[in-house]
Amino acid sequence: MVNVVSQEWNLSVKSRRFNFDWKFLKGDNPDAWKIQFDDSNWRNLDLPHDWSIEGPFKKEYASSTGYLPGGIGWYRKNFIVPDSIKGNRIVIQFDGIYKNSEVWINGQFLGKRPYGYSSFHYDLTPYVNFGIQDNVIAVKVDHTDFADSRWYPGSGIYRNVFIQLTDQLYIKPYGIFVTTPNISSSEAEIQIQTTVKNEYQNEAKFQIEHQIIDAAGKEIIACSSVESIAANGEQEFFHSICLEQPTLWSPENPYLYQVETKVIKDGEVIDFETTPLGVRYFHFDVNSGFYLNGQNLKMKGVCLHHDAGCLGAAVPEKVWHRRLQLLKEAGVNAIRMSHNPPAPELLDMCDFYGFLVQDEAFDEWEYPKNKWVEGWNKGEPSLDGYASDFSDWAEIDLRDMVLRDRNHPSIVFWSIGNEIDYPNDPYSHPVLEDRYKADKPEAKGMGEIAKRLAKVVKQYDPTRPVTAALASVVMSNETEFPDALDVVGYNYQEFLYQDDHEKYPNRVIYGSENGRHHKAWLAVEKNDFISGQFIWTGIDYLGEAHGWPLRHATPGLLDLAGFKKPLYFFKQSEWSEKDMVHIGMTSIKEDHPDQIYWDHEVVCQWKGSEGETVRVACCTNCPEVDLFLNGASVGVKKREDFPGGTIYWEIPYQKGTLKAVGKRNGEICCTNELRTASEPTKLQLHTDTTILKADKQDVAHIEVSILDQDETLVYDAENLIDCKIEGPGEIIGIECSNPASHQDYKVTYRKAYHGKLLIYVKSADQPGTITLKISSVGLESTSVDIKVQ
């Protein structure tokens, strides 16, 4: 069926999404690239799409990638280009295809892209049919080596696709580079580099105009110049604008200007780009850490993978908005994109919310890492992965990441690799002593590659430092690897901070990946020269599983559904400026009784045997906390008396209400309570919105809670919940966050976990009312209405 959508070819819009009405085949057909191929029996779907998440989970798949399948898939889309478009360039842009994508237009092969995280584009112009004749895009995706990653990568065209229309005189893709080389309290110099290409057979004369627009949409200042380019030529043009009294971008105030760039020929705007502008300046000091806008700042960071549980790698924008808002609430101010370039829209959100970002290119270089199949560090690993493409593609993929992302004010450094130096996986060195393996690649080879990759980064962005996350600093110190970096990341090696700071006095050190315990944060807080940390991780993620039946890793502040875990509140007590207190239960340990781990020991419920001595754990950023059991105080305790970061009481259990009261200067500033739950009796729904746009993209997050008769969450409840939907929308996923759950992600029922579920509902393109009804045997049902308009 031919897709005729006139607005797709509106010349006044340069770039539009090309996501709707594709055909999909799970499997291979050697003729699927041909124009006349019959795809009438293929599945109809919209992009982004990840076929791996559709399952099924199987033990014979790899633990590293979440026991989900890979394989081969084909996508096809028929479309018509009206005659009115003739004379313009038509470019297709893919923001991410995992992996080994091959693309054809009307039977003409356009190219192959092995790396699954790169954005890339092809010029369709020479091969397009105009008028009423059909055009066919065909995309083959080959992910047959499914155990090719140390985390869940997904499969398919899992990011957005765009069609771009331009004149034959146009701004080159990623051809604008905005920098702020000089900033003072009174003014900022804005430098704009614009690369323009002329594909006409004659010299082109034109005007370039730049306007600075403030956050309210008001034009502040502009500049322009008259230029020319020879036939079939390409040229860079430079402009400088002085912005007076700039509002600076920061995590506390992520103020965004925009640079609107126009190419004007014969009085007509023939190309247009909008570029984000955050006016900020920063540097790393070897002795005192990171400075933003002249102020010393500690990076309170988390590492993030790219999936969203039941949605796989095809994550709607609204889902990331919710997740980032929750992380911001926890006090997070920095994000490490581990271990690959993210979706471009995620970086737009980091600009908007005010996160400092480390953009990372690779998890392995020319030699492969172990990808565990039977379970983490179990059995024989797979050695499939990016290493087989590194030699041919690394510099191209790195270049394209930097060119695509360099205008984001949120990005403060580029990472060229993660744990490339993991001992014996793959490199080794005699300094490892009894762990040294002579048959492994020699570690010294890392230095030359690091220098080469750093040079690529500097060629396309000389304004930001280059970093990498080192897993074995002891080994890397025997090579030139750290010397190739401007800023050196240490993964889980806080014990080396002080010695290496003295041994390498010119080295800037920070925690590029860190544990979640209090000591890891103290190593940042108590050492001025450490710029910050990035804990592993902000959110639970599929893959890197310890073994069947577990399907995902659980180190996050948030679980797969984006629900707050006990760890969330502990990190909030360390990082947030807003008063908070939170309590839970933990076991009483004879060994190291003061060590309380919120990532796996604390449970936020009030349940036990009457009279049994139990330990109550409390995290807070308040100076003191009073704990009440059924209205009676069991004692005030001060945070300063607990160097482990967690206040605790040991008290006799008593059914009822446990309440913590945070105090500052004797005044109550925050509270938190737990109540003993009885048997579950009802279901409760909470939606984050009651109105969706009729655009086939908008998403509502609907939280399901299992409650007792007193409206208390029943933490242990795992009832099977059935969901039914009516109206212009669909359920695109149901997440329970249970690591051992292997239920089909595409069915409309699921067991709760810790008394909760999350349902994702996506709008259709028609107005109306969505009604979502949920039920469970023996529980009171409920429903919610959402308008689509």
N, C-alpha and C positions, 0 to 999 in steps of 0.2 A: 504494500500500500504506500503510495507516494505521500509524503508529508508536505503539504503546502501551507506555510505559515508566513503570511505577508510581512508581519512585523520583524521576522528574522532578517529580512533584507532591507530594513529601513536605513538608508544611507546616513541619516542624522545620528545614528548610534554606531559607534565604531566597533564595540565588542559586545556580543550577546551570548548567553549560554546556549549550548547546543546539546542539551542533556535529554531531551524528551523523544519518545517514539523510536527507540532502537530495537533491533531484533537480536536475540542471543541464543547461541547453541553451546551447551556444555558438552564438549567433545571436539573431535577434529574432522574436517572434511577438506581434502586437498584442493577442491574446486571453489571453496567459499569466497575466494577473492574475485571471482569472475562476475562481470556485470549481470549476465543473464541467469545467474545461479538462483534456484528456487528456494527461498527462505520462508515460504508461507507457513511451514509447520514449526518455525522457530518461536521461541517465547518472546512476547512483547514486554519491554521494560523501559524504565527511565534510569538514567545515570545520575549520580555515581552508583556503582554496583560492585559488590564483592561476592563472588560465588562460593568462596571457601566457607563463609559463615553459614551457608545453607546446609552444611554438613554432608554426611553425618559424622559425629564423633566416632572414631574407631581407634582401638588400642594399637593397631598395626601402623597407624600414622605416627608422626614424631611428637614427642613431649615438648620439644623446643618450640614448635609452631602450634601447640594447643590441640594436638590430636585431630586436626581438621585437614581436609583434602586439598590438593593442588590440582594438577591436570592441565588440560588445554581448553580454551574457550574462544569462540568467535563472536564478534559483534558486527552488525551491518545496519546502515541507515540510508534510506532513500530520501532524496530531497530535490526540489526544483529551485533553480536560480533564475529569477526573471530577467528579461532582456535589459531592464533599466540598470542592471548592475554592470553591464559590459563596460570595459575600460578601467574597472577598479581591480585592485588586488584582493584575493580571498585567501585568508590564512586560517588554518585550524590549529588550535592550541590544546594540548593535553596536559593537564596539571599533574597527572600521575597514573601510570598503568603498571600493575605488578603482574608479570614482568616479561622481558623478551618480546616486547610488542613489535608487530610488523603492520604497516598501514598501506592500504591501496585506495586510490580514487579512480573510479571508472576503469579498473583493470590495470592502472599504472602504479607500480610499486614506488612508494615515497621514501621508505627507510625503515630501519630497525633501531630500537632503543632497549638495551639490555637492563639498565638499572631501573628498578621499579619505583624510585622516589623522585626521579628527575621530571621537571616540566620541560616540554619541548613543543615545537611547532613545525608545520609543513606548509609550503606555498601550494595551494590548490589551483591557482589561476590558470596555468597552461593546460589543464586537463578538464576544466569544468565545462559542462554543457549549459547553454543559456536557453531561455524560452520554456517550452513545454517538455523538452526532453529530460528524462530522468538522470539523476546523478546517484552514484552508490559509493559510500565510504565503507570499507571493510577493514576490520582490525582483528588480527590473530594475537592471542595472548598465550604464552607457553610457560606454565609454572609446573611442569612435570616433576622437577626436582624439589618436591614439597618440603623436604627437610633441609632447607637452604638458609635458614635464619635462626638466630638465637631467641627470637620472639615471634609473635604472630604477625605475618606481613599482609595477609589477605591475597586475593587473586582477582584480576580483572581491571576494568576501567573504573577505579575506585575513587577518583577525584573528578572535578569538573572538567567539561570540555567547552571550548569557546570557538565561535567563528568571529573573525575580525575582518572588517572591510576598510580598505584605505585607497587613497589615490596612488598613482604611480610615483608620486613624490610623497614621502612618508617618514615619520619618525621610526627609526629602526627598533624592533622589539627589544625591550630593556635598554633603550638608547638614551634614557634620561638619568642623570646622576646628580642629585642635589646634596650639597655639603655645606657645612657652617664653619669655615676655618677660623673665624674671629668673632668672639662673642664677649660683650661686656654688659654691665648693668644697664647701659643706655642704648646699645644698638647691637645688631647682629649682621654680619656679612653673609649673604646667601649666594653661593656660587652654583650655577646651573650649567651643566654640560649636556648638550643635546646632539645626538648623532642622527643626521638626516640622510636618507638615501634617495637618489634620483634614478628611476628606471626608464625615464623618457629617453628618446634618441636625440634630444636637443638639450642645450643648457637650460636650467630652470632658475628663474628669478622669483624670489618669494620673501615673505616677512616672517620672522619668528617673534612671537609675543609671549611674555610670561607675566602672570598675575599672581600675587600672593593674596590668598583668601583666608580670613580668620575663622575661628571655630563657629562663629555665628553666620558665616556665609557672606561676610562683607569684604569687598575688595579693599586691600590696604595700600598696595603699591604695585606698580607695573613697570616693565621695561620692554623694549622691542628693538629690532634691527632689521635692515634689509640685506639679504644675502643672495648668493647664487652658487649653483653646483653644476659642474660639467655633466654632459650626457653620460648616463650609466655610472655616475660617480657617487661617492659617499664621503661625508665630511663631518667633523665635530665642530660645534660652535659653543662659545663660552660667554656667559652673561653673569653679571654680579649686581645684586640688589642690596641696598642697606635698609634693614628693617629696624625702625626705631622703637624703643621701649618694648622689646619682645617679652612675651610670656614664655617662660622656660618649661620644657617638658620634663616630668619626673614621675616616679611611681605614685607620689602623693597628689600630683596635679598633672595628669597626662594630657596636656594641652596640645592640640593638633591644628596647625595651619595646613593649607593645601597650596601646591603650586600648580596653576592651570597653564598649560603650554599649548599654544596654537601655531599651526603652520598655515599661513594665509597666502593664497595665490590669486592674482587678479581680483582682489577684494573679497574672495570667498575662503572660508575656513575649510581646508581640505584634510587636516589631521588635528587631533586633539588628544591630550593626555592629562590626567590628574595624578599628581604625585604627593604622597603624604610628607609633611614637613613637621618634625618635632625639633624645636630649637633647644639643643642641650650640648654640653661639653663634658668630657670625662677623661680620666687617666688613672692608671694604676701606679702606685708608689711602692717601691721595694720594701720600705720600712713601715708604711702606715696604711697600705691597702688601697681600696677603691674610692675614688672621688667622683661625684656627679654634681655638676654645676658648682664646683668649689667646695662641696660639703662631703665630708667623710661618710661613707655608707657601707653597711654590711649587706652582702647579698644573702637573702634568706630564700634559697632556691630549692626547686624540686626538679627531678628528671621526669620526662613524660614520654611514653610510647604513643602510637598514633591510633590505636583501636578504641572502641567504646563497647566492649562486651558483645552483647547480642547483635549489635549493628555492624560488627566487624570493623573493617578499615574504611567503609563508606559512611563517614560520620557527618550528619547534617550540621549546619552552622549553629543552630539553636542549642544543640547538645554541647558544643564547645563553649558557647556563651555561659550556660549554666555551670559548667565545670570550672571555668576560669573565675566566675564570680565567687564560687565557694572557696577556691584557693586564695583569692584576694582576702576574703573574710578571715581566713586562717592566719593572715599576716605574711603570706608568700609575696615576694617582690621580684622574683627571678625564676626563669624557666630554662632548662637545658633541653633542647630538642634531640632526644636520644633515640636512635643514633643515626639519624638521617634527616635530610631536608623535609620540613613539614608541609602541609597544605598552605598555600599562600594566604588564604583567608584567616588561618590561625594566627599568622603574624600580624595581619590587620587588627585582630582583636587584642593582641599583646600591645600594639601601639595605643589602642583605645583605652585599655584598662590600666596600662602603666606597668608592664612587666619588663624587666631587663632580660634579654634573651641571648643565649649561646646557640648559634645555628651550627649544626654539626653535619659533616658530609658522609663519613664512612665508619663502619664497624670493623672492617678488615681491609688490608692492602693486598699485596701480591701473593701472599700465602694464606690459605684458608684457616679459619678457626673451627673448633669442634662445635657441631650442632647435635645436641644430645637427642637420641631417638627413644630410648627406653626410660629415660628419666635423668634428671640433672646429675652429671658425673657418673652415670651408670652405663655399662655395656660399651659397645662400639659406636663412636659418633659418626655422623655424616660429615663429609668435607665439601659438600656443595656450597655455592654461594658466590658473592661478588668477586672473589679473588680471581676467578677465571676470566673476568672482563676488565680487571683493574688496569692492566698494562695499556690496553687500547682506549679505555674510556674514562679513567679517573680524572685526568686534567680537563676533559670536556665537561664531565658531570660537576666538577668543582667550580669551573668557570661559570657554568649556567646557574648554579646555586647562588654564587656571589652576585652575578648580574641581575638575577631575578629579585633578590632580597635586599640589596644594598641601600635602598631608600627607606627602609624601616627604622625609625628612631629607636625602637625597642632593642635592636640588635647592637650589642656592645663588644662581642668578639666572635670570631669564626673558629670552629674546631675542625681540624683536618683528620681527626681520628679518635676512636674510643678503644682503650685497652689494647692497642696494637702490640704493646709490649707485655701482654699477659704471659707469665713464665711458662715456656714450653708449649704455648698455644698461640702462635706457632714458634716464636723465637726463643733462643736459649743463649746462655753466656756462662763462662766458668765462674763468674762472681756468684752464681746461684749455688756453688759448692756441691753438696751431695745431691741436689736436685738437677744439676746440669746434665743436659742430654746432647751429646756431640752430634747425633744424627739430625738434630733440628736445625732450621736456618739460623745463621749467625746474626746476632742482634745488631752488629755494627751496620748492617744494611739499612736499618731504619733511618739512620741519619741522613743519607743521601735522598731518600724518598721524601722525608719531612722537609728538607730544604727545597726540593722541587715543588712540592705542593704549596708551601708557604709563598714561594715566588709567584705562583699562579694567583693566589689570593691578593697579594700586594699589587699585581698588575691591574686588577680590576677594582680593588678598593684599598688604597693606601692609608685610609683614615682609621681603620680599626685594627686591634692586635689579633695575632694568630695564636691559637692555643691547641692543645690536645689533652685528652684525659689519660694519664699514665697509670697503669696497674702495677708496675714494678719499677719504681723510681730507682731502686738500687741497681737494677740491670741497665735501665736507660741512661743512668749517669755514666756508664762506661762507654757510651756512644755519643754521637753529635745530635741525637734526637732533641734533648731539652734545649740545646743551644739554638736550634732552628725556630724556637717558639718565642714569642714576645711575653707570654704569660703561661706558666706551667701548671697544669691541673694534676692534683694528686687524688687518686681514687682509694679511699679507705686506708690512707697512710698518714694519719694524724701524728703517729709516733715519730715521723721523720721531720715534722715541721721545724722544730727548733734547731736540730742539728744541721739540716740543709740550709736553713736561713743563714746560719753562721758560715757554713762551708761554701755556699754559693751566694755571696753578698749582693750580687747584681740580679739575682733571680726573683721574679715576682711569682709568688705561690698562692694558690687558693685550693679549696676542696671542690673538685669537679664531680665527684660522686662519693656520697657519704652515708654512713649508717644513721639510724634514727634515734639512737640513744643520747642521753644528756651529755656524756663526755665528748661526743663528736661536736656538739654545739659549743661547749666550753672551750674547745680548741680554737674556735673562731672568735668567741667573745673575749678571751683572755690574751689573744695574740693580735696586736695591732696590725702586723704585717700580713695576716691572712684576710683576704678580701671577702670571704664568705664561703658558703657551702651549698651543694645541690644534693639533697637527700634522695635516696632511692626508696620509693618514688612518690610522686604526687597522687597517682591513681593506680589501682590494681590494673593488670593487663593480661591479655590472653597469651599463652605460651610460657616458655621458660618454666615448665611445670616440673615438679619434683618426681613425678611418676604417676602412672595410671592408678586410681581414677581421677586424680587431680588434673585439671585442664588449664589452670591459670595461676599466675604468681600473685601473692597477696601482701606485698610490702607497702601498699599505698596509704595515704591519708584518707582517700575516698575509695570505696569499693567499686566493683564494675558498674554498678547502677548509679554511682555518684553520691551514695549515702555516706555520711560522716562516720568514720570508724573511731574507736577510742584514741588512736594515734593522732587523729586530726586535732583533738582538743589539747593533747599534750604539746604538739608543735605550736598551736595557737597560744598556749601559755608562755612559750619561749619567744614568740615572734610578734604577737599582736600588741598594739598600743591600747586597744579597747579592753576595759576590765572584763574578765571572764573567770569562771570557776566551773569545774566539772568533776564528777565523782564516778567511781566504779568499784567493782570487787576484784580482789586478786588473792592469790594463795599466800599463806605464811610460809616463808622459806627459812630453813636453818642456816644454809650457806648464803652469804651475802644478802642478808635480810633487807638491806637498804636499796638493793638493785631491783627496780620495778620497771618492766618493759611494757609500754603501752601498745606496742605493735602486736604482741601475742599473749600477754598475760592478763591484761585488764579486761573485764567484761562489764558493760554498763547496764546491769540489772540488779535488783535487790531481791535475792532469793536464797533460802538456806533452811537449816533446821533450828527450831527454837532453842535458844540458850547456847548454841554453838559459837565459839569464838571465831570471828571472821575479821579479815583485814579490809578496810575501806581505803582505797587510793584516791588521791585528790590532786589535780593539777590546777594551777591558778597563776595569774600574774599580779594578784593582790598581795599585800604584805602579810595578811593573816586570814584564817578561815575558821568560822565557828560551825561545828557539825551538830545537827539536831536529829534525834531519832524519836519519831512520834511526838514532836514538840518539845522534847527535853534535850538540853545541850549535853553533849558528851565531851566537850572540851574545845577550847580555842587553841589553834596551833599556828606558829609563824613559819612562813616560807623559808626564811633565812636559816632556820634550824634543820633544814633537810637539803644537804648539798647535792643529793641525787636528783633534785628537781621535782620530786613527788612527796607531798605530805601524806602521812597515813595514820590511821587509828586502828587499834585492835579492840573490838567490842563484841559483846554477846549479840547474836542475831535475834531480831525481833521483827515479826511481820508488821508491815505498815509503810510509813513514809520516812525516807532518809533525805535530809536536806542540808546542803552546804551553803553557807552564807559568806561571800567574800567581803572583806572590810578593808577600808583605807582611811587612816586617821580616825578610826573608830566609827566611821559611817558605812552603812551597807551600800555596796556598789554593784553587786551581782549575786545571783543565786542559781542553784541547780538542784534538782531533786529526782530521786528514784522511788517508785512505788511498787510494792509487791503485787504481782498480777495474779488474778484467779483464772478460771477456765475461759477460753475464747468464746465470745458470743456474737460478734459483729465484724463487719468489714467497713473500713473508712477509706474514702477517696479524697485526695487533694491534688488539684491541677494547678500548674504554674500560670495558666492562662485560660480564659473562657472565650477567647476570640482568636481565630487563625485566619491568615490570608489565604484566599483561594488561588494559590500559586503552585500547588503540588510540591512545595518545599518546606512550608512552615510546619513546626513540630510542637506538640504539647507534651510535657512530662507529667505523668499522672502517677502519684505515689499511692500505693495500697498499703494499709496498715491493718493488722489483725488486733482487735481490742477486746478487753473483757467488759463486763457490765458497767464498770466505773470509768470507761474510756482510757484505760491503761494499756499500753502496748504489751502484748504477750510475746516476749522476746524469744521463747522457745517454739513458738507456733510455726509449723511447716505445712499447713493445710494446702491442698490442691485448689487453686483458684481458676475459675473458668471466666473468660472474657468474651463478650459479644459486642459488636459495633454495628451501628446503623448510621446512614447518612453519608455525606461527601468526605469521607476520610478512610484511613486504613491503619491497622495496628502494624507497625514495622518492626516491632521487637518487644519482648518481655524479658526483663532481667531480674534474677533473684540473687546473683552474686555468690552462690554456693559453689566453691571450687570443685566439688565432686559431682555436680549436676551435669548430666549428659542429655537432658531433654532437648528435643528438636527446637531450635530457636525460631522456627517459622510457624509453630502451632499457636493456638490462642488459649492455651492453658499452661499453668506452671505452678510448681510448689513454691510456697513462700520460704524465706530464709531469714532468721532472726526477726520473724514476724512481719516482713515487708516484701514488697515487689515494686518494680518500676515498669510502667507501660509507656511506650513511645507511640503516639498517634500522629500521623502525618495527614495534612489536608489534601483534598483533591483540587481540581481547577473549577469546581462549580460551587456556588453559594448554597447555603442551607444550614442544617443543624446536625451535628454529630452527637449521637447518644451512645455512651459507653456504659455497659452494664457488667457488673462482676458478681459472681456468686460462688459459694463453697458449701458443701454438704454440712448441715448443722449450724451454719452461721447466717446472720441477718444480711441479706444482699443490699446493694446500693448501686447508684448510677450517677452519672454527671453528663451535662449537656455542654457542648462547645459550639459556638457559632462560627461558621465559615463565611467570610465576606470579602 
